[in-house]
Amino acid sequence: IKYKESIGKGTPIPDLPEVKRVKETQKHISSVVLYKEDLGTGIPTPVTPEIERVKRNQEHISSVLYKEGLGTGIPTPVTPEMERVKRNQENISSVVLYKEGLGIGTPVPVTPEMERVKRNQENFSSVLYKEDVGVGTPTPVTPEIERVKRNQEICSSVLYKEEVGMGTPTPVTPEIERVKRNQEICSSVFFS
C-alpha cells in the first residue's frame, strides 16, 4: 500500500470514444439481465428437417442418450499387437508402476569413454569450452576448402541473385505443361 502514499492529484482526462465503448461493454458483461431488457419480439422460424436433425444431434451430444440404443457389438480377437498396445498404455498411464520392481542396480566402472562424454557434456552445457582454447594448428587452404567457402558465401547472402544474367528459353513441351498443371493442383486450394 506504500506505493499509493505519494500519489497526489492526477490530471482528469475526458472519456475517449474507446473508453466509452469499453465502459458500455463492461456494463453489458457485468449485468446478467440488462442485455435481455430491450430484446423485443422475435420472428418465428419454421421447424425444418435440418433444425430437427440438429436438435436430435444436440440431445445426443449433451446427454448420455447416445449409449441407449447401442445393441450388441461384434467381438474382435485380441491380437499380439493389441496386447502390446495395452501394456504400453499401462506403462504410460501409471506414473509409478514402471519404478516398482526395480531391484538393485549393477555398478558400472567409469571408463575413459564415459569420462570423455562427461567432459563433452560440461563443454556443451556451459561457456567453458571457449576459455582455454590455446593455439590452433593451421591447415593449408585447398581447392576444396575454397570451393566450400564460395558455396557458404553464396548460401548465406543474397549475392547469388546479383549477377544472374540472361536465361536460356526452353520450349514448352507437353510434359512441362503437365507438370505445371500438377503444380497448380498441389499448390492451390483447387484440389479440395
C-alpha positions as CSV (number, residue, x, y, z in Angstrom):
1,I,0.0,0.0,0.0
2,K,3.0,2.3,0.3
3,Y,3.1,2.9,-3.4
4,K,-0.2,4.8,-3.1
5,E,1.0,7.2,-0.3
6,S,2.7,9.9,-2.5
7,I,0.4,9.8,-5.5
8,G,-1.0,13.3,-5.4
9,K,-3.8,14.6,-7.7
10,G,-4.0,13.3,-11.2
11,T,-4.9,15.2,-14.4
12,P,-8.5,14.4,-15.4
13,I,-8.8,13.1,-19.0
14,P,-12.0,13.3,-20.9
15,D,-13.6,10.0,-21.8
16,L,-12.4,9.0,-25.2
17,P,-14.7,7.1,-27.6
18,E,-12.7,3.9,-27.0
19,V,-13.1,4.3,-23.2
20,K,-16.8,4.9,-23.5
21,R,-17.1,1.8,-25.7
22,V,-15.2,-0.3,-23.1
23,K,-17.4,1.0,-20.3
24,E,-20.6,0.2,-22.2
25,T,-19.3,-3.3,-22.9
26,Q,-18.4,-3.9,-19.2
27,K,-21.9,-2.8,-18.2
28,H,-23.3,-5.4,-20.5
29,I,-20.9,-8.1,-19.4
30,S,-21.3,-7.5,-15.6
31,S,-25.0,-7.2,-15.7
32,V,-26.7,-10.6,-16.1
33,V,-30.1,-9.3,-17.1
34,L,-29.5,-5.9,-18.8
35,Y,-28.7,-7.4,-22.2
36,K,-32.1,-9.1,-22.2
37,E,-34.2,-6.0,-21.4
38,D,-34.6,-4.4,-24.8
39,L,-35.0,-7.6,-26.8
40,G,-38.4,-7.1,-28.4
41,T,-40.3,-9.8,-30.2
42,G,-38.5,-12.3,-32.5
43,I,-39.6,-13.6,-35.8
44,P,-40.5,-17.3,-35.5
45,T,-38.8,-19.6,-38.0
46,P,-40.5,-22.7,-39.3
47,V,-39.1,-26.0,-38.0
48,T,-37.3,-27.6,-40.9
49,P,-36.0,-31.1,-41.1
50,E,-32.4,-29.7,-40.8
51,I,-33.4,-28.0,-37.5
52,E,-34.9,-31.2,-36.2
53,R,-31.7,-33.1,-37.2
54,V,-29.5,-30.6,-35.3
55,K,-31.8,-30.7,-32.2
56,R,-31.5,-34.5,-32.2
57,N,-27.7,-34.3,-32.5
58,Q,-27.5,-31.8,-29.7
59,E,-29.6,-34.1,-27.5
60,H,-27.2,-37.0,-28.2
61,I,-24.2,-34.8,-27.6
62,S,-25.3,-33.2,-24.4
63,S,-26.7,-36.3,-22.7
64,V,-25.8,-40.0,-22.3
65,L,-28.7,-40.9,-24.6
66,Y,-26.3,-41.8,-27.4
67,K,-25.5,-45.0,-25.5
68,E,-29.1,-46.2,-25.1
69,G,-29.7,-47.9,-28.4
70,L,-26.3,-49.5,-28.9
71,G,-27.2,-53.1,-29.2
72,T,-24.6,-55.9,-29.2
73,G,-21.2,-55.4,-30.8
74,I,-19.0,-57.9,-32.7
75,P,-16.1,-59.1,-30.5
76,T,-12.7,-58.8,-32.1
77,P,-9.9,-61.3,-31.3
78,V,-7.1,-60.0,-29.1
79,T,-4.1,-59.8,-31.3
80,P,-0.5,-59.6,-30.1
81,E,-0.4,-56.0,-31.3
82,M,-3.4,-55.1,-29.2
83,E,-1.7,-56.8,-26.1
84,R,1.5,-54.8,-26.8
85,V,-0.5,-51.5,-27.0
86,K,-2.3,-52.4,-23.7
87,R,1.0,-53.0,-22.0
88,N,2.4,-49.7,-23.3
89,Q,-0.8,-47.9,-22.2
90,E,-0.4,-49.3,-18.7
91,N,3.2,-48.2,-18.6
92,I,2.4,-44.7,-19.8
93,S,-0.7,-44.1,-17.8
94,S,0.7,-45.2,-14.5
95,V,3.3,-42.9,-13.2
96,V,4.9,-45.1,-10.6
97,L,4.4,-48.6,-11.8
98,Y,7.5,-48.7,-14.0
99,K,9.6,-47.9,-10.9
100,E,8.1,-50.6,-8.6
101,G,10.1,-53.7,-9.5
102,L,13.4,-52.1,-10.0
103,G,15.6,-54.1,-7.6
104,I,19.3,-53.4,-7.0
105,G,21.4,-52.0,-9.8
106,T,24.8,-53.2,-11.0
107,P,27.5,-50.6,-10.7
108,V,29.3,-49.9,-13.9
109,P,33.0,-49.0,-13.9
110,V,33.9,-45.5,-15.1
111,T,35.6,-46.0,-18.5
112,P,37.7,-43.4,-20.4
113,E,34.9,-43.1,-22.9
114,M,32.4,-42.2,-20.1
115,E,34.9,-39.6,-18.8
116,R,35.2,-38.1,-22.3
117,V,31.4,-37.9,-22.7
118,K,31.1,-36.2,-19.3
119,R,33.7,-33.6,-20.3
120,N,31.9,-33.0,-23.5
121,Q,28.6,-32.6,-21.7
122,E,30.2,-30.0,-19.4
123,N,31.5,-28.2,-22.5
124,F,28.1,-28.2,-24.2
125,S,26.2,-27.0,-21.1
126,S,28.5,-24.1,-20.3
127,V,30.6,-21.5,-21.9
128,L,33.8,-23.1,-20.6
129,Y,34.7,-24.5,-23.9
130,K,35.9,-21.1,-25.1
131,E,38.0,-20.2,-22.0
132,D,41.2,-22.2,-22.6
133,V,41.3,-22.5,-26.4
134,G,45.1,-22.4,-26.9
135,V,46.9,-22.3,-30.2
136,G,45.3,-24.0,-33.2
137,T,47.0,-25.9,-35.9
138,P,46.9,-24.1,-39.3
139,T,45.5,-26.1,-42.2
140,P,46.5,-25.4,-45.8
141,V,43.8,-23.8,-48.0
142,T,43.0,-26.5,-50.5
143,P,40.8,-26.0,-53.6
144,E,38.1,-28.0,-51.8
145,I,38.1,-25.5,-48.9
146,E,38.0,-22.6,-51.3
147,R,35.0,-24.2,-53.1
148,V,33.2,-24.7,-49.8
149,K,33.9,-21.1,-48.7
150,R,32.4,-19.8,-52.0
151,N,29.4,-22.0,-51.5
152,Q,28.9,-20.7,-48.0
153,E,29.1,-17.1,-49.2
154,I,26.5,-17.9,-51.9
155,C,24.2,-19.7,-49.4
156,S,24.5,-17.1,-46.6
157,S,24.0,-14.0,-48.6
158,V,21.7,-12.6,-51.3
159,L,24.7,-12.3,-53.7
160,Y,23.5,-15.2,-55.7
161,K,20.8,-13.0,-57.2
162,E,23.0,-10.1,-58.2
163,E,24.7,-11.4,-61.4
164,V,22.0,-13.7,-62.8
165,G,22.3,-12.8,-66.4
166,M,20.1,-13.9,-69.2
167,G,18.4,-17.3,-69.1
168,T,18.1,-19.7,-72.0
169,P,14.5,-20.1,-73.0
170,T,13.2,-23.7,-73.2
171,P,10.3,-24.8,-75.4
172,V,7.1,-25.6,-73.6
173,T,6.6,-29.4,-74.1
174,P,3.5,-31.4,-73.2
175,E,5.5,-32.8,-70.3
176,I,6.2,-29.3,-68.9
177,E,2.5,-28.3,-69.3
178,R,1.5,-31.5,-67.4
179,V,4.0,-30.6,-64.6
180,K,2.7,-27.1,-64.4
181,R,-0.9,-28.3,-64.1
182,N,0.1,-30.7,-61.3
183,Q,1.9,-27.8,-59.5
184,E,-1.2,-25.7,-59.7
185,I,-3.2,-28.5,-58.3
186,C,-0.7,-29.1,-55.4
187,S,-0.1,-25.5,-54.5
188,S,-3.6,-24.2,-54.6
189,V,-6.9,-24.9,-52.9
190,F,-8.4,-26.1,-56.2
191,F,-7.8,-29.8,-55.3
192,S,-10.2,-29.6,-52.3
